[in-house]
Amino acid sequence: MEIFFDTHAHLDFPDFRDDLADVVQRADAAGIEKIISIGTDLESSRCAIELSQQFSSVYAAVGWHPTHVTEAPDDIRAPLRELAHQPKVVAIGETGLDYHRLPSGDGKHGPGDDEKYKAKQARIFEQQLELAAELGLNCIIHQRDSLDATIQQMQRWVGKVRGVFHCFTDDPIALKRILAMDSLVSFTGIITFKNAANVRETLAATPMDKFMLETDCPFLAPLPYRGKRCEPAYVAHIAQTAADVKKCSLTELSTVTCKNALRFFPKLK
């Protein structure tokens, strides 16, 4: 059985509250050797660490998600720094920018509120990039409807911090911009969707040493589970489609994607 990693999972979400041990066991049975549980705020980051202590195959990333910045303190560096020193914390994130749902969309806020929201996202993102550089860690990047701004903000950190642009669905032109910063991308179960030929095209254009696999569970379950709760075991289905797209064997895909993850996350041992 080929070994794969789930480099982006949300095991602390309530979707897994009742059967998490079974979920982790199914992942192990499917050959998913390592799982990174992702923090989205301080509480979520602490939960990710607790899960990494509970399960040998689980590791943690600590960070503050851009859509949660309205609840964030002005400076999150000190508490995140403390959490990041835990031995199984392998990255800072999920962090980045998200302009998909802006405050003005609710009809109660105006453009000025949008700008304040974007500005706070940028400050919280910058703090996490700074912390990652300080600690010698890389970042798990969330960008939705914000690619230009995300790349622009990361430019000054090139050579100090690398990012993995998770759940990547942009085109090959965007891919080239990310690779030019020595950053990576990762692909989810979206690559199995019938209407996602554009994402498979981008995967086909991605060099073998520049991508990883993830579920983003409990979201985005691949075929044949689309519409149901996703879980780390389903990386095996994502991997089969990825191997087909890359015209390589599962063994080769396993070797390359695991090597990419171990290189990007040095503490993932």
N, C-alpha and C positions, 0 to 999 in steps of 0.2 A: 504493500500500500504506500502510495506517495504521501509525503508530509507537506502540509501547507500551514501558513499562519493566517489568522484573522487580525489584521493590523488596525482595525477600527470597529469596536463594538461598544454598545451602551448597556452593559450588564447590570448597572444599577437602576435601570428603568423599571417601573412597576410591572411591566409586561412579564418580567422574569421572577417576580416575587415568590410565586408559589412552587416553582420547579427548577430553580437555578442549578442545583446540584445535578439534576438530570440533564439539563442543557449542556453543562460542562462535560458530563460523561459522554453524551452523544457526540460532542465535538471530538473528544479523545478517540472514540471508536471510529470516527470518520477520518482520522489522521490529521486533525487540526492540532498541531503540537503546541502552539502558543497563541494566546488571545490578548490583545491590548484593550482594556476597558478605559473609556475616555471620560475625562472630567469636563463638565460644562459650567460649573461654578464651584465654590469652595466645598459645599456639602457633597456634591457629586464627586469631586476629586477625592475627598476623604473616603467616600464609599468605594471608589475604584481601588484605593490603597488597601482598604479592609478586604476587598475581594481578592486582591493579589496575595494577601497574607493567608487567606482561607484556601485558595486553590493554587497548586504548584504551577499550573499551565497559564495562569492569568497574571498579566502585568498591568501597570497603570500609567496613564498620562494625566497630568494635572493642568487645568487651565480654566479660562472663563470664555464662554461662547458669546459671539457678538450679539445675538438676539436677546441675551440676558443682561446687557450692560446697564439698563435702567435701574437694576437692583444692585449693581456693583458699587463698592466704595470708590473713592477717588483714586486710591492707590492700592493695588492688589499684590504688589511685589513681595511684601514681607510675608504674608500668610502663604502665598504660593511657594516662596523660597523655602519655607520651613517644610512644606509638604514634599517638595521636589527632592529633598535630601533622603527621603525614604529609599531603601536599596532597590526596590522593584519599580520605581518611577523611571520610565524610559524616555519621556518627551514632555514638552510643554504644549498644551492644547486640550481641547480644541479651541483655537483662536483664529481671528481674522476679521473679515468685514461681511456684512449681509445687508443689502439694500432692497431685498425682495418685498418686504412689508414695512413700509415707513409709517411713522405716526399719522401723517396726513391722510392715509388711506382709510382711517376710521371716521372721517368726516367731522371730527372734533378738534383736530389739530391742523396747523397751517405749515407752510414751507419752512418757516423759522424753526419749528419743532423738528422737522426732518434734519436740518443742518446741525442742531444741537445733538441729536441722536447719532448722526454720522461722526461728529467730532468726538463724542465720548467713545464710540466704537474704536476710533483711531487711537485715542489715548490708551485705552485698555489693551489694544493690540500691540502698541509700541512698548508698553511696559512688559508684555510677555516676550516680545522679541529681545528686549534688553536682558531680561532674566535668563532666557535661553542662552544668549551669548555668554553671560556671566558664568553659567553653570556647565557650559560645554554640552548642552543638549540641543536637539533640533525641534522644530515646531510642526504640529499637525494643523494644517491650514484649512479653514472654512471660508469659501468665497461663493456668494450667490448674488448674481446681478451686480458684481463689484470687482470684476477681474482687473480692470485698469487701475483702480485705486489700490487694490491689494498688491499688485506687482510694483506699483510706484512706491508704496510704503516700504516694501521689502528691499528695494534696491540698495539702500544705504547699509543694509545688513549682509549683503552678498560677501561671501568669504568668511563671515562670522557665524551665520546661522543658515541652515538649509531648511526648506519646508517640504512637506508632502501635501500636495493639493488633493484632499481626499474627495471621494465620490465624484471623480472627474467626468464631466460630460461635455466639455468644450471641444472646439475643433482643433485640427492639427496646427493651425497658425498660433492659437493660444498655447498649445503644447510647446511649440518652439520657444516662445517667450519665457515659459517656466523653466525649461531645460537650460536656457541661456543663463539663468541665475544659479545653476547647479542644484536646482530643486527637482523633486520627483512628483509623480502622480500616482493615484491608486484608483482601482476600478471595483465597482460593486456588482450586485446582481442585475443592474440595469443592462449590462452587456448581453444578457440572455433574452431581453425583451424583444419581441418581434418588431416593434416600432423604433428600435434603437440602433438602426444600421449606421447612423452617424457616429455613435459612440464606439461601435466596433471598428469603424474606419479610423478613428483616433487611436484606438488600441493597436491596430495594425501598423500605424505610423510611429508608435512609441518604441524606442530602442529597448532591447531586452533587459538592460541593466538600469532602466529608468522608471520602473513601475512596480507596484505591489498590489496585493489583493486584499479585499476587505468585504465585510457584510454591511456595515453601518446598522447592524441589527439593534432594535427589532424592526427596522424599516427595510424596504426594498428587497424583499425575498425574491430570489431568482426563480425562473421556471424550473420545475413544475409547481412551485409553491407560491407564485405571485398572488398577492392579495392576502396572504396569511402572515402570521408572525415570522419574522426572519430570526435565524439563530446561527452561531458560528459554524456548526456542522455543514451549513450550506455553502461554505467556501469551496467544497469539493465540486459542487455544480458550477459555480462561477469559474473554477479552474478548468473544467472540461471545455467550456465555451472559449475561454481565453486561449487554451492550447489549440483549439480548432482555428481561431482567428490568426494566431501567430504561426500556425503550421509547424508545430513542434510537438514532441511527446509530452505526456504528463510528467514524466521523470525529469525532462529538461526544464519544464516550467517550474516544477518544485524546486530544483536546484537553484535556478536563477532568482525566483521571487524570494525564497528564504534568504539567500545570500544578500539580496538587495536590502531586505528588512534588517538583517543583522548588521549590515554596514551603516544603515541610516540610524538605527537605534542601538548604539554600542552597548547599552546596559541590558539588552535583550539576550540573556544567556541561558 
